[in-house]
Amino acid sequence: ILCEGYMDVIALHAAGFENAVAGLGTALTPEQVSLISRYADEVSLCYDSDEAGQKAVRAALSLFSKTGVRTKVIRLRGGKDPDEIIRDHGKEMFAKLLGEADNDIEYRLSLLRDKYIIETADGKVNFLREAAVLLAKCDPLERDIYALKLADELGVSKDAIMNQIKTFAKKEN
């Protein structure tokens, strides 16, 4: 579990999450990522829920994508950081959030989903267009899996989503 500060690490260790480290701020360096990748096959990013923390998550995902380390993103709800969540809601709440952590693609899709009111036709179309741009950059297996997932979630045919993805994939090449 990679978090921002030492208070988060102390709270996590005290709550029994002994595999927590801190980058000490939001500016994770390639050297830190290289060091972490020597010791871990998977990293759960747990940065603060504020804008700076979420910007740091996106930067960390980019750095870790070059290492082969699987990444997950813990979406903090009920507090601004792990220390506050554990203090206010207990270690069980943090364990639940850890268990619900999103992989890179799921995290990016959730950020896109949050931008739109997907209950409306316009919101659904705009979300799916941006999702197609994201999925166009993925490998074919991931495209297929997430196109099916989005089709089921939004009541749109998988073929329509795949066609949109292919349109953007062609533009990428």
LINVEN-V513538 format. One record per residue. N is the residue number from 1. RES is the residue in one letter. SS is DSSP state (@ for helix, = for strand, . for the rest). OMEGA is omega in radians with two decimals (NA if undefined). Layout:
# LINVEN-V513538
N/RES/SS/OMEGA, N/RES/SS/OMEGA
This chain:
# LINVEN-V513538
1/I/./-3.13, 2/L/=/3.13, 3/C/=/-3.04, 4/E/./-2.94, 5/G/./-3.08, 6/Y/@/3.10, 7/M/@/3.07, 8/D/@/3.13, 9/V/@/3.13, 10/I/@/3.13, 11/A/@/3.14, 12/L/@/3.12, 13/H/@/3.14, 14/A/@/3.14, 15/A/./3.08, 16/G/./3.10, 17/F/./-2.96, 18/E/./3.14, 19/N/./-3.11, 20/A/./3.06, 21/V/=/3.13, 22/A/=/3.04, 23/G/./-3.12, 24/L/./3.13, 25/G/./-3.08, 26/T/./-3.07, 27/A/./3.10, 28/L/./-3.08, 29/T/./3.05, 30/P/@/3.12, 31/E/@/3.10, 32/Q/@/3.13, 33/V/@/3.11, 34/S/@/3.12, 35/L/@/3.13, 36/I/@/-3.09, 37/S/@/3.06, 38/R/@/-3.03, 39/Y/@/-3.06, 40/A/./3.04, 41/D/./-3.13, 42/E/=/3.11, 43/V/=/3.03, 44/S/=/-3.13, 45/L/=/-3.08, 46/C/=/3.13, 47/Y/./-3.12, 48/D/./-3.08, 49/S/./3.11, 50/D/./-3.08, 51/E/@/3.13, 52/A/@/3.12, 53/G/@/-3.13, 54/Q/@/3.04, 55/K/@/3.11, 56/A/@/3.08, 57/V/@/-3.12, 58/R/@/3.11, 59/A/@/3.14, 60/A/@/3.10, 61/L/@/3.12, 62/S/@/3.13, 63/L/@/-3.11, 64/F/@/-3.14, 65/S/./-3.13, 66/K/./-3.02, 67/T/./-3.03, 68/G/./3.08, 69/V/./3.07, 70/R/=/3.14, 71/T/=/3.02, 72/K/=/3.13, 73/V/=/3.09, 74/I/./3.13, 75/R/./-3.08, 76/L/./3.04, 77/R/./3.13, 78/G/./3.12, 79/G/./-3.08, 80/K/./-3.13, 81/D/./-3.10, 82/P/@/3.14, 83/D/@/-3.13, 84/E/@/-3.14, 85/I/@/3.14, 86/I/@/-3.13, 87/R/@/-3.05, 88/D/@/-3.01, 89/H/@/3.10, 90/G/./-3.10, 91/K/@/3.13, 92/E/@/3.12, 93/M/@/3.13, 94/F/@/3.11, 95/A/@/3.09, 96/K/@/3.12, 97/L/@/3.09, 98/L/@/3.13, 99/G/@/-3.13, 100/E/./-3.07, 101/A/./-3.13, 102/D/=/2.96, 103/N/=/-3.06, 104/D/@/-3.10, 105/I/@/3.13, 106/E/@/3.12, 107/Y/@/-3.13, 108/R/@/3.08, 109/L/@/-3.14, 110/S/@/3.07, 111/L/@/3.10, 112/L/@/-3.12, 113/R/@/-3.12, 114/D/@/-3.12, 115/K/@/-2.98, 116/Y/./2.99, 117/I/./-3.00, 118/I/./3.05, 119/E/./3.10, 120/T/./3.13, 121/A/@/3.13, 122/D/@/3.14, 123/G/@/3.13, 124/K/@/-3.13, 125/V/@/-3.12, 126/N/@/3.08, 127/F/@/-3.10, 128/L/@/3.08, 129/R/@/3.13, 130/E/@/3.09, 131/A/@/3.12, 132/A/@/3.09, 133/V/@/3.11, 134/L/@/-3.07, 135/L/@/3.09, 136/A/@/-3.13, 137/K/./-3.10, 138/C/./3.08, 139/D/./-3.04, 140/P/@/3.14, 141/L/@/3.10, 142/E/@/3.10, 143/R/@/-3.09, 144/D/@/-3.11, 145/I/@/-3.08, 146/Y/@/3.04, 147/A/@/3.11, 148/L/@/3.13, 149/K/@/3.13, 150/L/@/3.11, 151/A/@/3.12, 152/D/@/-3.09, 153/E/@/-2.97, 154/L/@/3.12, 155/G/./3.12, 156/V/./-3.12, 157/S/./3.10, 158/K/@/-3.14, 159/D/@/3.13, 160/A/@/3.12, 161/I/@/3.14, 162/M/@/3.09, 163/N/@/3.11, 164/Q/@/3.11, 165/I/@/-3.13, 166/K/@/3.10, 167/T/@/-3.14, 168/F/@/3.11, 169/A/@/3.12, 170/K/@/3.13, 171/K/@/3.13, 172/E/@/-3.06, 173/N/./NA
